[in-house]
Amino acid sequence: MSYPIGESATVDELTADPHPLLARLRAAEPVSWLPALDGWLVTRHDLARAVMRDARTYTVDDPRFSTSRLIGPSMLSLDGPAHTRHREPFARTFRPAETRARFTAFVEAEVERLVTALRPSGRAELRAELAGPLAVAVVAEALGLGDTDPTTIRSWYEALVTAVSAITAGGEAVTPEAYALLRARVEEAIKNGPPSALLVEVAGRPEGLTSAEVVADTAVLMFGGIDTTEGMITNAAAHLLGHPDQLAGVRADPALLTAAVEESVRLEPSASVIDRYAVRDVTLGDSPVRAGDLVRISIAGANRDPGVFPDPDRYDIRRAGADQHLSFARGPHFCFGAHLARLETTTALRALLELPGLRLDHTDGARGLVFRKPEEVRVRWDEG
């Protein structure tokens, strides 16, 4: 078969504004071969969902998988019983009821602290001054690393995100030096932390995760829980403030804020692609996928499938079925931090909307091959 659209695609195009390209692929080549990625790209919603749910045919357990090349086996790069062994000790803390009980008061207090500090200036850059610090603080609290300097934690996850993005773009796997610092801090927390701390609890559970395995899973939670949540908050603020009619709707009916966040997550997922590797020869759509092939799922493409989301490029907080998006994945690798990310985003936006005359000053639009968010979202409000 021929894949002329995929064959002409570039990494730069996928990094800057991929949505026009993804729309063409979805319409004509929903499973297309992209030489730029050395793999298949799946852009149709039903096919993307099917791949994520079928871990027997499409696995993450492959030595080429980006995070395993950097940090070794983790919950993100394993399937089957090994995946369950890594995932469950962490996931139990982030179930909906546990998330509400454990984190609501902390998130509300942290948002209030950050917004109160910003209020007198009448202006802010939301990614650096609210979204990033909030995401770092919440993950540090969740893991029991709250006494670690936030700037240090940020340097760890930024190094990991940069390395993952470089591998996805075809670069070499070079484990950042920051990983050794993270490992030392996690090992210290396991040894000296209180029994109630998550890392101590996980290390002591009957699943018997080794110290190295706990460190790898912590790294996954760090770049997953920090970078993608930072992106989710930043994207949601840009979408809502950039659409005055939708903003007016939320102001008139604050109950719509939850829907506004969900629609933003659909429109621009902060993690835009995920990787799988074919275990056997299979026909996906009409394409002949061979055993060992990289099958890259475009969450961004699936989330704008007009067969599921009419007028998909429009930001519509009253959209029916917006929660059918795939931004938190499906199947065994569904993001168990989704409930916490939603809590952080809605709490942050609710506090921002209390600022008088809040308005968008500037945003440069989302960008990124894997992790997509604006570099800046600058806002203003009326002082006093």
C-alpha positions in Angstrom: 0.0 0.0 0.0 1.0 3.6 -0.5 0.8 6.3 2.2 1.6 9.6 0.5 0.4 11.8 3.3 2.3 9.9 5.9 5.4 9.6 3.8 5.6 13.4 3.4 5.0 14.1 7.2 7.8 15.7 9.2 8.6 15.8 12.9 8.5 19.6 12.7 5.0 19.5 11.4 3.9 17.1 14.1 5.6 19.3 16.7 4.3 22.7 15.7 0.6 22.4 14.7 -0.2 18.8 13.8 -3.9 19.1 13.6 -4.3 19.8 9.9 -2.0 16.9 9.1 -3.7 14.6 11.5 -7.1 15.5 9.9 -5.8 14.5 6.5 -4.3 11.3 7.8 -7.5 10.4 9.6 -9.6 10.9 6.5 -7.4 9.1 4.0 -4.8 7.1 5.9 -6.1 6.4 9.4 -3.3 3.9 9.9 -0.4 5.4 8.0 3.3 4.6 7.7 5.4 7.7 8.7 9.1 7.4 7.8 9.8 10.4 10.0 8.7 8.3 13.0 9.8 4.9 11.6 6.4 3.5 12.5 2.7 3.5 12.0 0.5 6.4 13.2 -3.1 5.7 14.2 -5.4 8.7 14.0 -9.0 7.3 14.0 -10.8 7.1 17.4 -12.1 3.5 17.1 -8.7 2.1 15.9 -6.8 4.0 18.6 -9.0 2.8 21.3 -8.8 -0.8 20.0 -5.0 -0.8 20.0 -4.8 0.6 23.6 -7.2 -2.1 24.9 -5.5 -5.0 23.2 -2.3 -5.5 25.1 -1.9 -9.0 23.8 -1.4 -7.7 20.2 0.1 -4.3 20.9 2.6 -4.2 23.8 4.7 -1.6 25.6 7.1 -4.3 26.7 9.7 -3.8 24.1 13.4 -2.7 24.6 12.8 0.2 22.2 10.1 1.8 24.4 11.3 5.3 25.3 11.1 5.2 29.1 12.5 1.7 29.4 15.6 2.9 27.4 16.1 5.6 30.0 15.1 4.2 33.3 14.6 0.4 32.8 11.4 -1.5 33.4 8.5 0.4 35.0 4.7 0.3 35.2 4.7 2.3 31.9 6.8 -0.2 30.0 5.5 -3.6 31.2 2.4 -5.6 30.4 0.6 -8.5 32.0 1.4 -9.7 35.6 4.6 -7.6 35.7 2.7 -4.5 34.9 0.1 -5.2 37.6 2.9 -5.8 40.1 4.4 -2.4 39.5 1.1 -0.5 39.0 -1.2 -1.6 41.8 0.8 -0.6 44.8 0.8 3.0 43.5 -2.7 3.0 41.8 -4.7 2.2 45.0 -3.8 5.7 46.4 -5.3 7.4 43.4 -8.7 5.8 43.1 -11.5 8.4 43.0 -12.6 8.2 46.7 -9.1 8.1 48.0 -8.1 11.0 45.7 -10.8 13.2 47.1 -10.2 12.3 50.7 -6.4 12.5 50.5 -5.7 15.4 48.2 -8.7 17.9 48.1 -7.7 19.9 51.1 -4.0 20.0 50.0 -4.8 21.1 46.5 -7.2 23.8 47.6 -4.7 25.1 50.1 -1.8 25.1 47.6 -3.9 26.9 44.9 -5.0 29.5 47.4 -1.4 30.1 48.5 -0.2 30.5 44.9 -3.1 32.7 43.7 -2.9 34.8 46.8 0.8 35.5 46.1 0.0 36.5 42.5 -3.1 38.6 43.2 -1.4 42.0 44.1 0.5 42.2 40.8 -2.5 42.1 38.5 -0.7 39.8 36.0 0.8 36.4 35.8 2.3 33.8 33.5 0.2 30.8 34.4 2.5 28.0 33.3 5.5 29.1 35.4 3.7 30.8 38.2 0.7 28.5 38.9 0.4 25.3 36.8 4.0 24.1 37.2 4.4 24.9 40.9 1.0 23.3 41.7 1.8 20.1 39.8 5.2 19.8 41.5 3.8 20.4 45.0 1.0 17.8 44.5 3.3 15.1 43.2 5.8 15.8 46.0 3.1 15.6 48.6 1.7 12.4 47.0 5.1 10.6 47.0 6.2 11.9 50.4 8.9 14.1 48.9 7.4 17.3 50.2 10.7 18.4 51.9 12.5 18.3 48.6 13.2 21.7 46.9 10.5 22.2 44.2 13.2 23.6 41.8 15.1 20.3 42.2 12.1 18.2 41.5 11.3 20.4 38.4 14.8 19.9 37.1 14.4 16.1 37.4 11.2 15.8 35.5 12.2 18.4 32.9 15.3 16.3 32.2 13.2 13.1 31.8 10.6 14.8 29.6 13.4 16.2 27.3 15.0 12.8 27.0 11.7 11.1 26.2 10.9 13.7 23.6 14.3 13.3 22.0 13.9 9.5 21.7 10.4 9.9 20.2 11.9 12.3 17.6 14.5 9.6 16.6 17.4 10.6 18.9 19.6 8.5 21.0 18.7 7.3 24.5 20.8 9.1 27.1 19.7 8.8 30.7 19.9 12.2 32.2 22.2 12.8 35.2 19.2 14.0 37.1 18.0 10.4 37.3 20.9 9.5 39.7 19.9 12.4 41.9 16.2 11.3 41.9 17.3 7.7 42.7 19.3 8.9 45.7 16.4 10.9 47.0 13.8 8.2 46.6 16.1 5.6 48.3 16.6 8.1 51.2 12.8 8.6 51.4 12.2 4.8 51.5 14.8 4.4 54.3 13.9 7.3 56.5 10.3 8.3 55.6 7.3 7.8 57.8 5.4 4.5 57.4 2.4 6.5 55.9 4.5 7.9 53.1 3.5 6.4 49.7 7.1 5.4 48.8 7.6 3.7 52.1 4.3 1.9 51.9 4.9 0.7 48.3 8.4 -0.5 49.1 7.0 -2.6 52.0 4.1 -4.2 50.2 4.0 -7.9 49.4 4.4 -7.2 45.7 8.1 -6.9 46.7 9.2 -4.1 44.4 13.0 -3.5 44.6 14.4 -0.1 45.4 15.4 0.3 41.7 11.9 -0.6 40.6 10.3 1.9 43.0 12.7 4.6 41.6 11.7 3.8 38.0 8.0 3.9 38.9 8.5 7.2 40.8 10.2 8.7 37.7 7.1 7.7 35.6 4.8 9.3 38.1 7.0 12.4 38.2 7.0 13.2 34.5 3.5 11.9 34.1 2.0 13.6 37.1 3.9 16.9 36.8 4.4 17.6 33.1 1.0 16.4 31.8 -0.9 18.1 34.6 1.0 21.3 34.1 0.0 21.1 30.5 -3.6 20.2 31.3 -3.9 23.3 33.5 -2.1 25.6 31.1 -4.1 24.4 28.1 -7.4 24.6 29.9 -6.7 28.2 31.0 -5.7 29.2 27.4 -8.8 27.6 25.9 -11.3 29.0 28.4 -9.9 32.5 28.5 -9.3 32.5 24.7 -13.0 31.9 24.0 -15.0 34.8 25.6 -18.3 33.2 24.8 -17.4 30.0 26.5 -15.9 31.9 29.5 -19.2 33.8 29.8 -21.0 30.5 29.9 -18.9 29.3 32.8 -19.2 32.6 34.7 -23.0 32.3 34.3 -23.1 28.7 35.4 -20.0 27.6 37.4 -21.1 24.0 37.2 -19.9 24.1 33.6 -16.3 24.4 34.7 -15.9 20.6 34.9 -17.2 20.3 31.3 -14.9 23.1 30.2 -11.9 21.2 31.5 -13.0 18.0 29.9 -13.4 19.7 26.5 -10.0 21.2 26.8 -8.5 17.8 27.5 -10.2 16.5 24.4 -9.1 19.4 22.2 -5.4 19.5 23.1 -4.3 16.5 25.2 -1.1 17.3 27.1 0.3 13.9 26.2 -0.5 13.7 22.5 1.0 10.3 21.4 1.6 6.9 23.0 3.6 4.0 21.7 2.9 0.3 21.3 4.8 -2.5 19.4 3.0 -5.2 17.5 3.4 -8.7 18.9 2.3 -10.5 15.8 1.4 -9.7 12.2 -2.1 -8.1 12.1 -4.2 -6.0 9.8 -5.1 -2.7 11.5 -7.7 -0.8 9.6 -6.5 -1.7 6.1 -2.9 -1.6 6.9 -0.5 -4.6 7.2 1.2 -4.2 10.5 4.1 -6.7 11.0 5.3 -8.2 14.2 7.8 -5.8 15.9 6.5 -2.7 14.1 6.1 0.5 16.1 2.4 1.5 16.3 2.1 5.0 17.5 -1.3 6.1 18.7 -2.2 9.8 18.0 -4.4 10.8 21.0 -4.5 14.3 19.4 -5.8 12.8 16.2 -8.3 10.4 17.8 -9.7 13.2 19.9 -10.7 15.2 16.9 -12.3 12.4 15.0 -15.5 14.0 13.5 -17.2 10.6 13.6 -17.2 10.9 17.4 -16.9 14.6 18.0 -18.9 16.8 15.4 -17.1 20.0 14.5 -14.1 18.7 16.3 -11.8 21.7 16.1 -14.3 23.9 18.0 -14.0 24.4 21.8 -17.5 23.8 23.1 -18.0 23.5 26.8 -21.5 22.1 26.2 -20.3 19.4 23.8 -22.2 16.1 24.4 -19.9 13.2 24.8 -16.7 15.1 25.3 -15.7 12.5 27.9 -15.2 10.0 25.1 -11.8 11.4 24.5 -8.8 9.2 24.9 -6.5 11.6 26.7 -6.1 9.4 29.7 -5.7 6.3 27.5 -7.8 3.1 27.7 -7.1 -0.4 28.7 -4.5 -1.6 31.2 -2.5 1.6 30.9 -5.3 4.0 31.7 -3.9 6.9 33.7 -4.7 6.3 37.3 -3.8 9.9 38.1 -6.7 11.3 35.9 -8.9 12.0 38.9 -6.1 14.0 40.7 -5.2 15.9 37.5 -8.9 16.9 37.1 -9.0 18.0 40.7 -5.9 20.2 40.3 -7.2 21.7 37.0 -10.7 22.6 38.2 -9.4 23.9 41.5 -6.9 26.2 39.8 -9.3 27.5 37.3 -12.0 28.1 39.9 -9.6 30.2 41.9 -8.4 32.1 38.8 -11.9 33.0 37.8 -12.4 34.7 41.2 -9.8 37.3 40.1 -11.7 40.5 39.0 -11.6 41.1 35.3 -9.4 38.1 34.5 -8.5 38.1 30.9 -6.0 36.6 28.5 -3.1 38.8 27.6 -1.0 36.5 25.4 -0.5 32.8 24.6 1.7 31.3 21.9 -0.3 28.2 21.4 0.5 24.6 22.3 3.6 23.0 20.9 5.4 19.6 21.3 5.7 16.3 19.7 4.8 14.2 22.7 3.9 16.7 25.5 1.9 19.6 24.2 1.3 22.9 25.9 1.9 26.6 25.3 5.2 28.0 26.3 3.4 30.9 27.9 -0.1 31.8 29.0 0.0 35.4 30.2 -3.1 36.8 31.9 -4.2 40.1 33.6 -6.8 41.1 36.1 -8.0 44.3 37.7 -5.9 45.1 40.8 -7.6 45.9 44.1 
